[in-house]
């Protein structure tokens, strides 16, 4: 079935405090759909906000009293009534001391409120299915022929050893498990895939960047990796830098604290980086070989667009990734993720999975997400319209593509008794004489 095009949700996030005041039930329903466990946090946020509002009102009232008294002091001094003026000055001094205490309290409440707000995930789009596990994700499309391999079919970890493409044990020796070493034709194939993905993206109007592989804490907070994924990111405490879990983080942060012009939109950028994830994996074939790594290569696409356009752009990005998979001649399916299987920052996510005929299972190779203004609020990324008014933006990103499982499925699905028959689109990158046999 074709993907449905949805209008933008009324929910805007990083969650604004106004949303809690005006649409508490909507917030609660969204958090429950996202399978967020600490629902009581909503009441805590409302209570802290009420204390902050009361303190702000008291501070404003004191400021008005001080301003009025200051004018009265001037008038008294003009009349020569120095004693009355001095007495009023003492009262003003007391009010100013009270104001300092209130301002300190306000600052403390503001900090606490922000800490609470950033601990909440983005709310899901209305089209997100209810569910808690990957098994409850909705399959919206399946395409491509699943190859009928012979009884001698081999998984990629055997094929990479047979053709000397990847040495997993050498990576384990140099670093640890989850850090493979690509060798000779394996290294060339990896490089060819990266270059092809980048060329494919740039041919569709994406501008290429090669960003840093480490980011500071501000960058990680801005895209929602912190505080949610702190335990999964490799951290260097001495510098307070984080190894990137995806190119999305540095690419999106290019526009942190930036006000764009309407003429610059849409922002369409792509980039290749290695990615680093300290993930607690499962066991057996789920993590064997290239199925789950701590370091892997990925090409990313990112867009920043006006809010009214973001769901149309999401559909376009899904079609873009789909075209890339079709060019690789791989069987794939597209899933709309349920609330409990979505990322912290996403409002709506489509996952792409490729079928491994050797492992006889579907493997995730891409996620394409709309974050609405969850990230751009944190980034303080905006644009100025034709009338000069500052307007909000929505951010989107997608894997285009993640290398490990694509490589695994190419080797497994394209295996023959005479070697690996790679798709024609890779010939210009590998050369006509390149053979894996």
BAPATI-118820 format. One record per residue (C-alpha): residue in one letter; z, x, y. Coordinates in steps of 0.25 Angstrom, whole numbers, m for minus. Example, Ala and Ser with C-alpha at 12.3 -4.5 7.8 and 13.67 -1.06 7.14 Angstrom:
residues 2
+------+-------+-------+-------+
: type :    up :  east : north :
+------+-------+-------+-------+
:    A :    31 :    49 :   m18 :
:    S :    29 :    55 :    m4 :
+------+-------+-------+-------+
//
This chain:
residues 437
+------+-------+-------+-------+
: type :    up :  east : north :
+------+-------+-------+-------+
:    X :     0 :     0 :     0 :
:    X :    m3 :     5 :    14 :
:    X :     9 :    10 :    23 :
:    X :    15 :     0 :    32 :
:    X :    15 :     2 :    47 :
:    X :    29 :    m2 :    53 :
:    X :    32 :    m4 :    67 :
:    X :    43 :     5 :    73 :
:    X :    57 :     1 :    70 :
:    X :    67 :    m4 :    81 :
:    X :    77 :     7 :    76 :
:    X :    76 :    19 :    85 :
:    X :    84 :    32 :    81 :
:    X :    91 :    42 :    82 :
:    X :   100 :    30 :    82 :
:    X :   103 :    26 :    96 :
:    X :   117 :    20 :   100 :
:    X :   110 :     8 :   106 :
:    X :   105 :     4 :    92 :
:    X :   119 :     4 :    86 :
:    X :   124 :    m5 :    98 :
:    X :   112 :   m15 :    97 :
:    X :   107 :   m14 :    82 :
:    X :   119 :   m10 :    74 :
:    X :   115 :   m18 :    62 :
:    X :   101 :   m12 :    62 :
:    X :   107 :     2 :    62 :
:    X :   116 :    m2 :    51 :
:    X :   104 :    m8 :    43 :
:    X :    96 :     5 :    45 :
:    X :   107 :    14 :    41 :
:    X :   109 :     6 :    28 :
:    X :    95 :     7 :    25 :
:    X :    95 :    22 :    27 :
:    X :   106 :    22 :    17 :
:    X :   116 :    28 :    28 :
:    X :   130 :    28 :    22 :
:    X :   139 :    29 :    34 :
:    X :   135 :    16 :    41 :
:    X :   149 :    15 :    47 :
:    X :   144 :    26 :    57 :
:    X :   137 :    15 :    64 :
:    X :   150 :     9 :    69 :
:    X :   156 :    22 :    72 :
:    X :   144 :    25 :    81 :
:    X :   145 :    12 :    88 :
:    X :   160 :    14 :    90 :
:    X :   158 :    28 :    96 :
:    X :   147 :    23 :   105 :
:    X :   157 :    12 :   110 :
:    X :   167 :    22 :   113 :
:    X :   157 :    31 :   120 :
:    X :   152 :    19 :   128 :
:    X :   166 :    15 :   133 :
:    X :   169 :    30 :   137 :
:    X :   156 :    30 :   144 :
:    X :   160 :    17 :   152 :
:    X :   173 :    23 :   155 :
:    X :   166 :    36 :   160 :
:    X :   156 :    28 :   169 :
:    X :   168 :    20 :   175 :
:    X :   176 :    32 :   178 :
:    X :   163 :    38 :   184 :
:    X :   161 :    26 :   193 :
:    X :   176 :    27 :   197 :
:    X :   175 :    42 :   201 :
:    X :   162 :    39 :   209 :
:    X :   168 :    28 :   217 :
:    X :   181 :    36 :   219 :
:    X :   173 :    48 :   224 :
:    X :   166 :    40 :   234 :
:    X :   179 :    34 :   239 :
:    X :   185 :    48 :   240 :
:    X :   173 :    51 :   249 :
:    X :   176 :    39 :   258 :
:    X :   191 :    42 :   259 :
:    X :   189 :    56 :   263 :
:    X :   179 :    51 :   274 :
:    X :   190 :    42 :   279 :
:    X :   200 :    53 :   279 :
:    X :   209 :    47 :   268 :
:    X :   211 :    60 :   260 :
:    X :   223 :    56 :   253 :
:    X :   216 :    44 :   247 :
:    X :   204 :    52 :   244 :
:    X :   213 :    63 :   236 :
:    X :   220 :    52 :   228 :
:    X :   206 :    46 :   224 :
:    X :   202 :    60 :   221 :
:    X :   213 :    62 :   211 :
:    X :   209 :    49 :   204 :
:    X :   195 :    53 :   203 :
:    X :   199 :    66 :   197 :
:    X :   207 :    58 :   186 :
:    X :   195 :    50 :   184 :
:    X :   186 :    62 :   182 :
:    X :   196 :    67 :   172 :
:    X :   195 :    54 :   164 :
:    X :   180 :    55 :   165 :
:    X :   180 :    69 :   159 :
:    X :   188 :    64 :   147 :
:    X :   178 :    52 :   146 :
:    X :   166 :    61 :   147 :
:    X :   172 :    70 :   136 :
:    X :   174 :    58 :   127 :
:    X :   160 :    53 :   130 :
:    X :   154 :    66 :   126 :
:    X :   162 :    66 :   113 :
:    X :   158 :    51 :   110 :
:    X :   143 :    55 :   113 :
:    X :   144 :    66 :   103 :
:    X :   150 :    58 :    93 :
:    X :   140 :    47 :    94 :
:    X :   128 :    56 :    93 :
:    X :   134 :    63 :    81 :
:    X :   136 :    49 :    74 :
:    X :   122 :    45 :    78 :
:    X :   115 :    57 :    73 :
:    X :   121 :    55 :    60 :
:    X :   114 :    42 :    58 :
:    X :   100 :    42 :    51 :
:    X :    88 :    35 :    57 :
:    X :    87 :    20 :    54 :
:    X :    75 :    16 :    45 :
:    X :    63 :     9 :    49 :
:    X :    63 :    m6 :    45 :
:    X :    52 :    m3 :    34 :
:    X :    61 :     7 :    27 :
:    X :    64 :     2 :    13 :
:    X :    79 :     0 :     9 :
:    X :    83 :     9 :    m1 :
:    X :    92 :    22 :    m4 :
:    X :    84 :    30 :   m14 :
:    X :    70 :    36 :   m15 :
:    X :    67 :    26 :   m26 :
:    X :    68 :    15 :   m16 :
:    X :    57 :    21 :    m7 :
:    X :    45 :    12 :    m5 :
:    X :    31 :    17 :   m11 :
:    X :    21 :    13 :     0 :
:    X :     9 :    20 :    m6 :
:    X :     4 :    28 :   m18 :
:    X :    m9 :    35 :   m19 :
:    X :   m16 :    46 :   m26 :
:    X :   m19 :    48 :   m41 :
:    X :    m8 :    54 :   m50 :
:    X :   m14 :    65 :   m59 :
:    X :   m13 :    63 :   m74 :
:    X :    m9 :    77 :   m78 :
:    X :    m9 :    82 :   m92 :
:    X :     3 :    83 :  m101 :
:    X :     4 :    98 :   m97 :
:    X :     7 :    94 :   m82 :
:    X :    16 :   104 :   m76 :
:    X :    26 :   103 :   m64 :
:    X :    24 :   111 :   m52 :
:    X :    35 :   121 :   m55 :
:    X :    28 :   125 :   m68 :
:    X :    14 :   125 :   m61 :
:    X :    19 :   134 :   m50 :
:    X :    25 :   144 :   m61 :
:    X :    12 :   143 :   m69 :
:    X :     3 :   147 :   m57 :
:    X :    13 :   156 :   m50 :
:    X :    13 :   147 :   m37 :
:    X :    28 :   146 :   m35 :
:    X :    40 :   154 :   m40 :
:    X :    53 :   145 :   m39 :
:    X :    62 :   156 :   m46 :
:    X :    58 :   166 :   m36 :
:    X :    62 :   157 :   m24 :
:    X :    75 :   154 :   m31 :
:    X :    77 :   170 :   m32 :
:    X :    73 :   172 :   m17 :
:    X :    81 :   160 :   m11 :
:    X :    85 :   149 :   m21 :
:    X :    80 :   137 :   m28 :
:    X :    71 :   128 :   m19 :
:    X :    64 :   140 :   m13 :
:    X :    51 :   143 :   m20 :
:    X :    41 :   155 :   m19 :
:    X :    27 :   151 :   m18 :
:    X :    18 :   162 :   m24 :
:    X :     3 :   166 :   m22 :
:    X :    m5 :   153 :   m24 :
:    X :     7 :   144 :   m23 :
:    X :    10 :   150 :    m9 :
:    X :    m5 :   149 :    m5 :
:    X :    m5 :   134 :    m9 :
:    X :     8 :   131 :    m2 :
:    X :     2 :   138 :    11 :
:    X :   m11 :   130 :     9 :
:    X :    m4 :   117 :     8 :
:    X :     4 :   120 :    21 :
:    X :    m9 :   123 :    29 :
:    X :   m16 :   111 :    23 :
:    X :    m5 :   102 :    27 :
:    X :    m4 :   108 :    41 :
:    X :   m19 :   107 :    43 :
:    X :   m19 :    92 :    38 :
:    X :    m9 :    89 :    48 :
:    X :   m15 :    96 :    60 :
:    X :   m28 :    90 :    57 :
:    X :   m22 :    76 :    59 :
:    X :   m16 :    80 :    73 :
:    X :    m3 :    87 :    70 :
:    X :     0 :    99 :    78 :
:    X :     5 :   111 :    69 :
:    X :    19 :   118 :    72 :
:    X :    26 :   129 :    65 :
:    X :    40 :   127 :    68 :
:    X :    53 :   134 :    65 :
:    X :    59 :   133 :    51 :
:    X :    74 :   132 :    57 :
:    X :    79 :   123 :    67 :
:    X :    92 :   121 :    76 :
:    X :   102 :   110 :    74 :
:    X :    96 :   102 :    86 :
:    X :    82 :   101 :    79 :
:    X :    89 :    97 :    66 :
:    X :    97 :    86 :    73 :
:    X :    84 :    81 :    80 :
:    X :    76 :    78 :    68 :
:    X :    88 :    72 :    60 :
:    X :    90 :    83 :    50 :
:    X :   104 :    85 :    56 :
:    X :   115 :    80 :    53 :
:    X :   108 :    73 :    41 :
:    X :   102 :    85 :    33 :
:    X :   112 :    96 :    38 :
:    X :   116 :    99 :    23 :
:    X :   101 :   100 :    19 :
:    X :    96 :   110 :    30 :
:    X :    98 :   125 :    29 :
:    X :   106 :   129 :    40 :
:    X :   109 :   143 :    47 :
:    X :   122 :   141 :    53 :
:    X :   122 :   154 :    61 :
:    X :   110 :   149 :    69 :
:    X :   112 :   134 :    67 :
:    X :    97 :   133 :    62 :
:    X :    92 :   124 :    51 :
:    X :    81 :   127 :    42 :
:    X :    71 :   115 :    43 :
:    X :    70 :   105 :    32 :
:    X :    57 :   101 :    37 :
:    X :    47 :   104 :    49 :
:    X :    50 :    91 :    55 :
:    X :    63 :    97 :    61 :
:    X :    57 :   108 :    70 :
:    X :    44 :   100 :    72 :
:    X :    50 :    88 :    78 :
:    X :    60 :    96 :    86 :
:    X :    48 :   102 :    94 :
:    X :    50 :    89 :   102 :
:    X :    65 :    89 :   103 :
:    X :    69 :    87 :   118 :
:    X :    54 :    85 :   122 :
:    X :    48 :    73 :   130 :
:    X :    33 :    72 :   126 :
:    X :    22 :    66 :   134 :
:    X :    15 :    53 :   128 :
:    X :     2 :    62 :   128 :
:    X :     9 :    71 :   118 :
:    X :    11 :    60 :   108 :
:    X :    10 :    59 :    96 :
:    X :    17 :    73 :    92 :
:    X :    10 :    77 :    79 :
:    X :    15 :    90 :    73 :
:    X :    15 :    97 :    60 :
:    X :    21 :   109 :    54 :
:    X :    24 :   117 :    42 :
:    X :    38 :   123 :    38 :
:    X :    46 :   127 :    26 :
:    X :    57 :   117 :    25 :
:    X :    71 :   120 :    20 :
:    X :    81 :   110 :    13 :
:    X :    94 :   112 :     7 :
:    X :    93 :   100 :    m2 :
:    X :   101 :    96 :   m14 :
:    X :    91 :    93 :   m24 :
:    X :    91 :    86 :   m38 :
:    X :    88 :    93 :   m51 :
:    X :    77 :    94 :   m61 :
:    X :    62 :    91 :   m57 :
:    X :    66 :    85 :   m44 :
:    X :    69 :    99 :   m38 :
:    X :    61 :   108 :   m47 :
:    X :    50 :   117 :   m42 :
:    X :    45 :   112 :   m28 :
:    X :    51 :    98 :   m29 :
:    X :    63 :   101 :   m20 :
:    X :    64 :   114 :   m12 :
:    X :    74 :   120 :    m2 :
:    X :    62 :   126 :     6 :
:    X :    48 :   120 :     6 :
:    X :    36 :   119 :    15 :
:    X :    32 :   107 :    22 :
:    X :    22 :   102 :    33 :
:    X :    27 :    92 :    42 :
:    X :    21 :    82 :    52 :
:    X :    29 :    76 :    64 :
:    X :    25 :    66 :    75 :
:    X :    32 :    61 :    87 :
:    X :    26 :    48 :    92 :
:    X :    30 :    36 :   102 :
:    X :    39 :    26 :    95 :
:    X :    29 :    15 :    94 :
:    X :    19 :    24 :    86 :
:    X :    28 :    30 :    76 :
:    X :    26 :    21 :    64 :
:    X :    11 :    21 :    65 :
:    X :    12 :    37 :    66 :
:    X :    21 :    36 :    53 :
:    X :    10 :    29 :    46 :
:    X :     0 :    39 :    51 :
:    X :     9 :    51 :    46 :
:    X :    10 :    44 :    32 :
:    X :    m5 :    43 :    31 :
:    X :    m6 :    58 :    36 :
:    X :     3 :    63 :    24 :
:    X :    m4 :    54 :    15 :
:    X :   m18 :    60 :    18 :
:    X :   m12 :    74 :    16 :
:    X :    m7 :    70 :     2 :
:    X :   m21 :    63 :    m1 :
:    X :   m28 :    76 :     2 :
:    X :   m19 :    83 :    m8 :
:    X :   m23 :    73 :   m19 :
:    X :    m9 :    70 :   m23 :
:    X :    m4 :    57 :   m27 :
:    X :     7 :    52 :   m17 :
:    X :    15 :    40 :   m13 :
:    X :    21 :    36 :     0 :
:    X :    35 :    30 :     0 :
:    X :    43 :    23 :    12 :
:    X :    57 :    28 :    10 :
:    X :    69 :    19 :     9 :
:    X :    80 :    20 :    19 :
:    X :    89 :    28 :    10 :
:    X :    79 :    38 :     7 :
:    X :    74 :    41 :    21 :
:    X :    78 :    53 :    30 :
:    X :    89 :    53 :    40 :
:    X :    79 :    53 :    52 :
:    X :    68 :    44 :    47 :
:    X :    65 :    29 :    50 :
:    X :    54 :    28 :    40 :
:    X :    49 :    38 :    30 :
:    X :    37 :    38 :    20 :
:    X :    38 :    48 :     9 :
:    X :    26 :    54 :     2 :
:    X :    27 :    58 :   m13 :
:    X :    17 :    65 :   m22 :
:    X :    16 :    62 :   m37 :
:    X :    18 :    74 :   m46 :
:    X :    11 :    71 :   m59 :
:    X :    18 :    83 :   m65 :
:    X :    32 :    79 :   m62 :
:    X :    28 :    64 :   m63 :
:    X :    35 :    61 :   m50 :
:    X :    33 :    58 :   m35 :
:    X :    37 :    70 :   m26 :
:    X :    40 :    68 :   m11 :
:    X :    31 :    76 :    m2 :
:    X :    32 :    70 :    12 :
:    X :    40 :    61 :    21 :
:    X :    34 :    54 :    33 :
:    X :    45 :    48 :    43 :
:    X :    46 :    41 :    56 :
:    X :    59 :    45 :    63 :
:    X :    57 :    35 :    74 :
:    X :    65 :    41 :    86 :
:    X :    77 :    46 :    77 :
:    X :    72 :    61 :    79 :
:    X :    66 :    60 :    93 :
:    X :    79 :    54 :    98 :
:    X :    86 :    66 :    93 :
:    X :    75 :    75 :    98 :
:    X :    75 :    69 :   111 :
:    X :    60 :    69 :   110 :
:    X :    53 :    59 :   119 :
:    X :    40 :    56 :   126 :
:    X :    36 :    52 :   140 :
:    X :    26 :    40 :   141 :
:    X :    15 :    38 :   151 :
:    X :    24 :    31 :   160 :
:    X :    34 :    43 :   160 :
:    X :    44 :    36 :   151 :
:    X :    52 :    44 :   140 :
:    X :    49 :    37 :   127 :
:    X :    55 :    39 :   113 :
:    X :    47 :    46 :   101 :
:    X :    47 :    44 :    86 :
:    X :    46 :    56 :    76 :
:    X :    39 :    56 :    63 :
:    X :    37 :    67 :    53 :
:    X :    31 :    69 :    39 :
:    X :    29 :    80 :    28 :
:    X :    14 :    84 :    28 :
:    X :    18 :    89 :    18 :
:    X :    29 :    95 :    10 :
:    X :    24 :   106 :     1 :
:    X :    32 :   108 :   m11 :
:    X :    30 :    94 :   m18 :
:    X :    15 :    94 :   m13 :
:    X :    13 :   107 :   m20 :
:    X :    20 :   103 :   m32 :
:    X :    12 :    90 :   m34 :
:    X :    m1 :    98 :   m31 :
:    X :     2 :   108 :   m42 :
:    X :     6 :    97 :   m52 :
:    X :    m4 :    86 :   m49 :
:    X :   m16 :    96 :   m48 :
:    X :   m13 :   104 :   m60 :
:    X :   m24 :   105 :   m71 :
:    X :   m25 :   113 :   m83 :
:    X :   m33 :   123 :   m75 :
:    X :   m23 :   124 :   m63 :
:    X :   m20 :   117 :   m50 :
:    X :   m32 :   109 :   m43 :
:    X :   m27 :   108 :   m29 :
:    X :   m33 :    98 :   m19 :
:    X :   m46 :   101 :   m11 :
:    X :   m39 :   101 :     2 :
:    X :   m32 :   114 :    m1 :
:    X :   m44 :   122 :    m4 :
:    X :   m47 :   126 :    10 :
:    X :   m32 :   131 :    11 :
:    X :   m32 :   138 :    m3 :
:    X :   m47 :   142 :    m5 :
:    X :   m57 :   138 :   m15 :
:    X :   m53 :   149 :   m25 :
:    X :   m38 :   145 :   m25 :
:    X :   m34 :   141 :   m39 :
:    X :   m21 :   138 :   m46 :
:    X :   m23 :   140 :   m60 :
+------+-------+-------+-------+
//
